[in-house]
Amino acid sequence: MRTLSEQFLAEVEAFLAASRMKPTDFGREAVGDPSFITHLRRGRSPSLATADKVRVFIRRLEAEAAGRRARRASP
């Protein structure tokens, strides 16, 4: 069974792979820390507030991307 930190990192890594966003850009835009992903990968556990902020950031970008895809698909 994975820890919450491992699950959170897996969620972030999946987003990075799907979006092809650079880890430094992600960290800078999501939490103002370009080293955020490096620290997570080295075992840092974010606070709940930071994890919430990151998840909101991911959901917002996913929604924006879905909206762009829907507009392109509309006749």
C-alpha positions in Angstrom: 0.0 0.0 0.0 1.4 3.4 -1.0 1.7 6.3 1.4 -0.2 9.5 0.8 3.0 11.2 -0.2 3.7 8.4 -2.8 0.1 8.7 -4.1 0.5 12.5 -4.4 3.8 12.2 -6.2 2.3 9.6 -8.6 -0.6 12.0 -9.3 1.8 14.9 -10.0 4.1 12.7 -12.2 1.1 11.5 -14.2 0.1 15.1 -14.8 3.6 16.0 -15.9 3.7 13.1 -18.3 0.3 13.9 -19.8 0.8 17.6 -20.1 4.5 17.5 -21.0 5.1 20.4 -18.6 8.6 20.8 -17.3 8.9 20.1 -13.6 10.5 23.5 -12.9 7.7 25.3 -14.7 5.1 23.2 -12.8 6.7 24.0 -9.4 7.0 27.7 -10.2 3.4 28.1 -11.4 1.8 25.8 -8.9 3.6 26.9 -5.7 6.2 29.4 -6.6 9.1 27.0 -6.1 10.9 25.7 -9.2 12.6 23.0 -7.1 9.2 21.7 -5.8 9.2 18.5 -7.9 12.9 17.8 -7.2 12.2 17.9 -3.5 9.1 15.7 -3.9 11.1 13.2 -5.8 13.7 13.2 -3.0 11.1 12.3 -0.4 9.8 15.7 0.8 6.2 15.5 2.0 4.2 18.7 1.3 1.9 20.1 3.8 -1.8 19.4 3.3 -2.3 23.1 2.3 0.4 22.8 -0.4 -1.0 19.5 -1.7 -4.4 21.0 -1.9 -3.0 24.0 -3.8 -1.2 21.7 -6.2 -4.3 19.6 -6.8 -6.4 22.7 -7.5 -3.7 23.8 -10.0 -3.7 20.5 -11.8 -7.5 20.4 -12.0 -7.6 23.9 -13.4 -5.1 23.1 -16.1 -6.9 19.9 -16.9 -10.2 21.7 -17.2 -8.7 24.4 -19.4 -7.2 21.7 -21.7 -10.6 19.9 -21.9 -12.2 23.2 -22.8 -9.7 23.8 -25.6 -10.3 20.2 -27.0 -14.0 20.7 -26.9 -13.8 24.0 -28.8 -11.6 22.4 -31.5 -14.1 19.5 -31.8 -17.1 21.7 -32.2 -18.2 22.4 -35.8 
